[in-house]
Amino acid sequence: MLEEIKQDENLKCIPVVILTVSRAEEDVLHSYNLHANCYITKPVDFEKFMEVVKAIESFWLTIVKLPNGL
């Protein structure tokens, strides 16, 4: 799926955040090789999970400069 997104001319510039339970190094490497923009292992604790979600939102919607139209 990620490979298809990054090959699509209309979608390839969108930021892709991998939010997963996997800590496997091969999964991290594979995701970045497919041009993921971020790989995050999600916390099990709900409150910590929500902190991560809010941090992702703040980073991608407030801090980062994205091209117009994204």
C-alpha positions, 0 to 999 in steps of 0.5 A: 500500500505505501509503495502504491501511494508513493508511486502515485503522482497525486499522492506521493508528496503527502506525509506518511506516518507509520504508527505501529506496534512493531519494533522490528528493525526490518520493519523500520528499514522497510518503511523508510525504503518505501519513503515513509516520512516517520516510523513510530512505535505506539505506546500500549498505555492509552494516555501515552498513545494520545500524547503521541497522537497529539505530538504527531498532529502538532508536528505535521499540522503546526510545525512542518512547512508542507507544499501548498495544497497538502 
